[in-house]
């Protein structure tokens, strides 16, 4: 993990941190930056803001001045020591960022200019003032979005796009069950499914979240705490079942997933919030449905894979964020915006499952929302 300087660091509780953010870069040092750090695995209280080396820009990379980043479940796991950064990647948390181009590495394609508003998919490093990223993973911020909204796009929307189109290969008219429908990935998946003319049905744990998912376009929404979602899915589909299941829960709901999976259906597993262990006849029941169990993670994918994903998303989905008044307009859903000095509270908020949509972190306090 990233270690605090023994002589110069700031905890997230110290008022001097805010004063430091208002100082010019020269006062902080050209070769260092502020970042959220964690020395020892544990709870949100382990997080602090300290000085770390600024990333070294390599050929083909872009240095981004980070204005906003956003939380993902992977951040919570990494903080607990359960999901380390891939070899060679930044160990600073943060899988996405939005900001402005600060510098360009040699050998770039020439499509980016200093000061341009950008957002990027990261393998780590988003919880910091600067991050370097291969230019293939950078996207322009749509004109109608603020830099705060832009931070909510890369990881959640690219994950949802990947799961739906590259893994499950969803077709128009298919019914897709989306677990955690009010999450960042869930809210993105609902909208992308409507764009594809597929039928999203979702699960969530509160009436508020269920209402929000329906407003986004879910054809049906079920409270997994109060009812058997597998029975409701079978009722909704008139006994056919869901053609595709997007599952970030895993072990605790495997049996209900299989029960409501359509014959020859695709069960896409991309998380295990409900545990990794299965007790029962999973293989037998899945075999009887001729079901396909497809597992996917994005962070560990190759640069080429991610670059192709970003290109496909930029061509097929990103233009719909530019459209304000349309039935196919896409928009990020933001739950709350926290300042970086409140990063522990932001993690606590997500761990308590209180968020509806994305939790955004404002890294640069002096940033204008008009940027």
C-alpha positions as CSV (number, residue, x, y, z in Angstrom):
1,X,0.0,0.0,0.0
2,X,0.9,3.7,-0.1
3,X,2.7,4.8,3.0
4,X,2.4,8.2,4.7
5,X,5.5,10.4,5.0
6,X,6.9,10.1,8.5
7,X,7.4,13.9,8.6
8,X,4.7,15.3,6.4
9,X,1.2,13.9,6.2
10,X,-2.4,15.0,6.9
11,X,-5.2,12.9,8.3
12,X,-8.6,13.3,7.0
13,X,-9.7,14.9,10.2
14,X,-7.2,17.7,10.2
15,X,-8.3,21.2,9.3
16,X,-4.9,21.9,7.9
17,X,-5.7,19.7,5.0
18,X,-8.3,22.1,3.6
19,X,-5.9,25.0,3.9
20,X,-3.3,22.9,2.0
21,X,-5.7,22.3,-0.9
22,X,-6.0,26.1,-1.5
23,X,-2.3,26.5,-1.8
24,X,-0.6,26.7,-5.2
25,X,1.0,23.6,-6.6
26,X,4.4,25.1,-6.1
27,X,3.7,25.1,-2.3
28,X,3.1,21.4,-2.3
29,X,5.9,20.5,-4.7
30,X,6.0,19.6,-8.3
31,X,6.9,16.0,-7.7
32,X,4.4,15.1,-5.0
33,X,0.6,15.2,-4.7
34,X,-2.2,14.6,-2.3
35,X,-3.8,11.1,-2.3
36,X,-6.0,8.9,-0.2
37,X,-3.7,6.3,1.4
38,X,-4.1,3.2,3.6
39,X,-1.2,1.6,5.3
40,X,-2.9,-1.4,6.9
41,X,-6.0,-3.3,5.7
42,X,-9.1,-2.6,7.7
43,X,-12.2,-0.3,8.0
44,X,-12.8,3.2,6.7
45,X,-10.9,4.6,9.6
46,X,-7.7,3.4,8.0
47,X,-8.0,5.9,5.2
48,X,-6.1,9.2,5.4
49,X,-4.9,11.9,3.0
50,X,-1.2,12.1,2.6
51,X,1.6,13.2,0.2
52,X,2.8,10.7,-2.3
53,X,4.9,10.8,-5.4
54,X,3.2,12.2,-8.5
55,X,2.9,9.5,-11.2
56,X,5.6,9.4,-13.9
57,X,4.2,10.0,-17.4
58,X,5.1,7.2,-19.9
59,X,4.9,7.2,-23.6
60,X,1.3,7.0,-24.9
61,X,-0.1,8.1,-21.6
62,X,-2.0,11.2,-20.4
63,X,-1.6,12.9,-17.1
64,X,-5.0,13.9,-15.8
65,X,-5.5,16.6,-13.1
66,X,-8.2,14.8,-11.2
67,X,-11.2,16.9,-10.2
68,X,-13.6,14.1,-9.2
69,X,-13.5,10.4,-8.8
70,X,-16.1,7.9,-7.6
71,X,-16.5,4.9,-5.3
72,X,-16.8,1.3,-6.4
73,X,-17.2,-1.9,-4.4
74,X,-13.8,-2.9,-5.4
75,X,-12.4,0.0,-3.5
76,X,-13.9,-1.3,-0.3
77,X,-12.4,-4.8,-0.9
78,X,-9.0,-3.3,-1.7
79,X,-9.1,-1.2,1.5
80,X,-9.7,-4.4,3.4
81,X,-6.8,-6.2,1.7
82,X,-9.0,-8.5,-0.3
83,X,-8.6,-7.1,-3.8
84,X,-5.1,-5.9,-4.6
85,X,-4.2,-3.8,-7.6
86,X,-3.0,-5.8,-10.6
87,X,0.9,-6.1,-10.8
88,X,2.5,-2.9,-12.0
89,X,-0.6,-0.7,-11.4
90,X,-1.0,2.1,-8.9
91,X,-1.9,0.8,-5.4
92,X,-3.8,4.0,-4.7
93,X,-7.6,3.3,-4.7
94,X,-9.9,4.6,-7.4
95,X,-11.0,2.9,-10.7
96,X,-12.2,6.0,-12.5
97,X,-11.6,9.7,-12.6
98,X,-12.7,12.9,-14.4
99,X,-10.7,16.1,-14.8
100,X,-8.6,17.9,-17.3
101,X,-5.5,17.0,-19.3
102,X,-2.4,18.2,-17.4
103,X,0.3,16.8,-19.7
104,X,0.8,14.5,-22.7
105,X,3.3,11.7,-23.0
106,X,5.3,11.1,-26.1
107,X,4.0,9.0,-29.0
108,X,0.3,9.9,-28.5
109,X,-2.4,10.0,-31.1
110,X,-2.8,13.7,-31.0
111,X,-6.5,13.9,-30.2
112,X,-6.0,15.3,-26.7
113,X,-5.0,18.9,-25.7
114,X,-4.0,20.3,-22.3
115,X,-7.0,21.6,-20.4
116,X,-9.4,19.4,-22.2
117,X,-12.2,17.8,-20.0
118,X,-11.7,14.0,-19.9
119,X,-12.8,11.0,-18.0
120,X,-10.9,7.7,-17.8
121,X,-11.1,4.0,-16.8
122,X,-8.3,3.2,-14.3
123,X,-6.7,0.1,-12.8
124,X,-6.0,2.3,-9.7
125,X,-4.9,5.7,-8.7
126,X,-8.2,7.7,-8.9
127,X,-8.2,8.9,-5.3
128,X,-5.4,11.4,-6.0
129,X,-4.7,14.8,-7.4
130,X,-3.1,13.4,-10.6
131,X,-3.3,10.1,-12.4
132,X,-1.5,8.8,-15.5
133,X,-3.5,6.6,-17.8
134,X,-3.0,5.1,-21.3
135,X,-4.7,7.4,-23.8
136,X,-6.8,4.4,-25.1
137,X,-8.7,4.4,-21.8
138,X,-9.5,8.2,-21.9
139,X,-12.9,9.6,-23.1
140,X,-14.0,13.1,-23.7
141,X,-16.6,14.4,-21.2
142,X,-19.9,14.9,-23.0
143,X,-20.8,18.6,-23.4
144,X,-23.9,18.4,-21.3
145,X,-22.3,16.7,-18.4
146,X,-20.6,18.4,-15.4
147,X,-17.2,17.1,-14.3
148,X,-19.0,15.6,-11.2
149,X,-21.4,13.7,-13.4
150,X,-18.5,12.5,-15.6
151,X,-16.8,10.8,-12.6
152,X,-19.8,8.5,-12.3
153,X,-19.4,7.1,-15.8
154,X,-16.3,5.1,-16.6
155,X,-16.2,2.1,-14.3
156,X,-19.9,1.6,-13.8
157,X,-21.0,2.2,-17.4
158,X,-18.2,0.4,-19.0
159,X,-18.8,-2.6,-16.7
160,X,-22.5,-2.7,-17.5
161,X,-21.8,-2.3,-21.2
162,X,-19.2,-5.1,-21.1
163,X,-21.5,-7.5,-19.2
164,X,-24.5,-6.9,-21.4
165,X,-22.9,-6.7,-24.9
166,X,-19.5,-8.4,-24.8
167,X,-20.3,-11.2,-22.2
168,X,-24.1,-11.9,-22.3
169,X,-24.6,-10.6,-25.9
170,X,-28.1,-9.3,-25.0
171,X,-30.6,-9.1,-27.9
172,X,-33.6,-6.9,-28.3
173,X,-36.7,-8.3,-26.6
174,X,-34.8,-10.4,-24.1
175,X,-35.6,-10.1,-20.4
176,X,-32.7,-9.3,-18.2
177,X,-32.7,-9.6,-14.4
178,X,-30.4,-7.0,-12.8
179,X,-29.5,-7.5,-9.2
180,X,-28.6,-4.4,-7.2
181,X,-30.6,-2.4,-9.7
182,X,-30.1,0.9,-7.8
183,X,-26.3,0.6,-7.8
184,X,-24.0,2.4,-10.2
185,X,-23.8,-0.7,-12.5
186,X,-27.5,-1.4,-12.0
187,X,-28.7,2.1,-13.0
188,X,-26.4,2.0,-16.0
189,X,-27.6,-1.4,-17.0
190,X,-31.2,-0.4,-16.9
191,X,-30.6,2.4,-19.3
192,X,-28.4,0.5,-21.6
193,X,-31.0,-2.3,-21.8
194,X,-33.7,0.2,-22.8
195,X,-31.3,1.6,-25.4
196,X,-30.9,-2.0,-26.7
197,X,-34.7,-2.5,-26.6
198,X,-34.4,-5.3,-24.1
199,X,-36.5,-5.6,-21.0
200,X,-34.9,-4.8,-17.6
201,X,-36.3,-6.3,-14.4
202,X,-34.4,-5.6,-11.2
203,X,-34.0,-6.4,-7.5
204,X,-33.3,-3.8,-4.7
205,X,-33.8,-3.6,-1.0
206,X,-35.9,-0.5,-0.3
207,X,-39.1,1.0,-1.7
208,X,-37.2,4.2,-2.6
209,X,-34.7,2.2,-4.7
210,X,-37.4,0.3,-6.4
211,X,-39.2,3.5,-7.3
212,X,-36.0,5.0,-8.7
213,X,-35.3,2.0,-10.9
214,X,-38.7,2.1,-12.4
215,X,-38.3,5.8,-13.1
216,X,-35.2,4.9,-15.0
217,X,-37.0,2.3,-17.1
218,X,-37.2,-1.0,-15.2
219,X,-40.2,-2.9,-16.4
220,X,-40.5,-4.5,-13.0
221,X,-38.8,-4.2,-9.6
222,X,-38.8,-6.7,-6.7
223,X,-37.7,-6.2,-3.1
224,X,-35.5,-9.2,-2.4
225,X,-35.9,-8.6,1.3
226,X,-39.7,-9.0,1.3
227,X,-40.5,-11.4,-1.5
228,X,-39.1,-14.3,-3.5
229,X,-37.7,-12.6,-6.6
230,X,-37.5,-15.8,-8.5
231,X,-41.2,-16.4,-8.2
232,X,-41.9,-12.8,-9.2
233,X,-39.6,-13.1,-12.3
234,X,-41.4,-16.3,-13.3
235,X,-44.7,-14.5,-13.0
236,X,-43.5,-11.5,-14.9
237,X,-42.2,-13.7,-17.8
238,X,-45.3,-16.0,-17.7
239,X,-43.2,-19.0,-16.7
240,X,-40.3,-18.5,-19.2
241,X,-37.7,-17.0,-16.9
242,X,-35.0,-14.4,-17.4
243,X,-32.9,-14.8,-20.5
244,X,-29.9,-13.1,-18.8
245,X,-29.1,-12.5,-15.1
246,X,-26.6,-9.8,-14.1
247,X,-25.4,-11.0,-10.7
248,X,-23.1,-9.2,-8.3
249,X,-24.4,-11.1,-5.3
250,X,-23.3,-14.7,-5.8
251,X,-23.6,-17.4,-3.2
252,X,-26.6,-16.3,-1.2
253,X,-29.0,-16.2,-4.1
254,X,-27.7,-18.9,-6.5
255,X,-30.7,-21.2,-6.0
256,X,-33.2,-18.5,-6.8
257,X,-31.1,-17.4,-9.8
258,X,-31.2,-20.9,-11.3
259,X,-35.0,-21.2,-10.5
260,X,-35.8,-18.1,-12.6
261,X,-33.3,-18.6,-15.3
262,X,-34.8,-19.3,-18.7
263,X,-33.9,-22.4,-20.6
264,X,-30.5,-21.8,-22.3
265,X,-30.3,-18.6,-20.3
266,X,-27.0,-16.8,-19.4
267,X,-26.1,-16.1,-15.8
268,X,-23.4,-13.5,-15.7
269,X,-21.5,-13.4,-12.4
270,X,-19.4,-10.3,-11.8
271,X,-19.3,-10.1,-8.0
272,X,-19.8,-12.0,-4.8
273,X,-21.3,-9.6,-2.3
274,X,-23.5,-12.4,-0.9
275,X,-20.6,-14.9,-0.5
276,X,-18.5,-17.2,-2.7
277,X,-19.6,-20.5,-1.3
278,X,-22.5,-22.6,-2.7
279,X,-24.2,-25.4,-0.7
280,X,-26.4,-27.4,-2.9
281,X,-26.9,-29.0,-6.3
282,X,-25.9,-26.0,-8.4
283,X,-24.4,-27.9,-11.3
284,X,-27.3,-30.3,-11.5
285,X,-29.9,-27.5,-11.5
286,X,-27.9,-25.4,-14.0
287,X,-27.5,-28.4,-16.2
288,X,-31.3,-29.0,-16.3
289,X,-31.7,-25.5,-17.6
290,X,-28.9,-25.9,-20.1
291,X,-27.8,-22.7,-18.5
292,X,-24.6,-20.8,-19.2
293,X,-22.6,-19.5,-16.2
294,X,-20.4,-16.6,-17.4
295,X,-17.9,-15.0,-15.0
296,X,-16.2,-11.7,-15.7
297,X,-14.0,-9.0,-14.0
298,X,-12.9,-5.8,-15.7
299,X,-10.0,-4.6,-13.7
300,X,-7.7,-7.5,-14.5
301,X,-8.3,-7.4,-18.2
302,X,-5.6,-6.5,-20.7
303,X,-5.0,-3.0,-22.0
304,X,-6.1,-4.2,-25.5
305,X,-9.4,-5.5,-24.2
306,X,-10.1,-2.4,-22.2
307,X,-9.2,-0.2,-25.2
308,X,-11.6,-2.1,-27.4
309,X,-14.3,-1.8,-24.8
310,X,-13.8,2.0,-24.4
311,X,-13.9,2.3,-28.2
312,X,-17.1,0.3,-28.5
313,X,-18.8,2.2,-25.7
314,X,-17.7,5.6,-27.1
315,X,-19.2,4.7,-30.5
316,X,-22.4,3.0,-29.3
317,X,-23.4,4.6,-26.0
318,X,-21.4,7.8,-25.3
319,X,-23.3,9.9,-28.0
320,X,-26.5,9.3,-26.1
321,X,-25.2,11.3,-23.2
322,X,-25.1,14.3,-25.5
323,X,-28.9,14.1,-26.1
324,X,-31.0,16.0,-23.6
325,X,-34.6,15.5,-24.8
326,X,-34.8,12.0,-26.2
327,X,-36.3,8.6,-25.2
328,X,-32.8,7.2,-25.6
329,X,-30.9,9.8,-23.6
330,X,-28.5,8.3,-21.0
331,X,-27.6,9.9,-17.7
332,X,-25.5,9.0,-14.7
333,X,-27.3,8.6,-11.4
334,X,-25.5,10.3,-8.5
335,X,-26.4,9.5,-4.9
336,X,-24.1,11.9,-3.0
337,X,-21.0,14.0,-3.5
338,X,-18.3,13.8,-0.7
339,X,-15.2,15.9,-0.3
340,X,-12.0,13.9,-0.3
341,X,-11.4,14.7,3.4
342,X,-14.6,12.9,4.1
343,X,-13.5,9.7,2.3
344,X,-14.1,7.5,5.3
345,X,-17.7,8.7,5.6
346,X,-18.1,8.0,1.9
347,X,-16.9,4.4,2.3
348,X,-19.2,4.0,5.4
349,X,-22.1,5.2,3.3
350,X,-21.5,2.6,0.6
351,X,-20.8,-0.2,3.1
352,X,-24.2,0.5,4.7
353,X,-25.9,0.1,1.2
354,X,-27.4,3.6,1.6
355,X,-26.5,4.8,-1.9
356,X,-28.8,5.0,-4.8
357,X,-26.5,5.4,-7.8
358,X,-22.9,6.5,-7.7
359,X,-21.0,8.1,-4.8
360,X,-18.7,10.8,-6.2
361,X,-15.6,12.2,-4.5
362,X,-14.6,15.8,-5.1
363,X,-10.8,15.7,-5.1
364,X,-10.1,19.4,-6.1
365,X,-12.0,21.6,-3.7
366,X,-11.5,24.8,-5.7
367,X,-12.9,23.2,-8.9
368,X,-15.7,25.1,-10.6
369,X,-18.8,23.0,-11.3
370,X,-19.0,24.8,-14.6
371,X,-15.8,23.2,-15.8
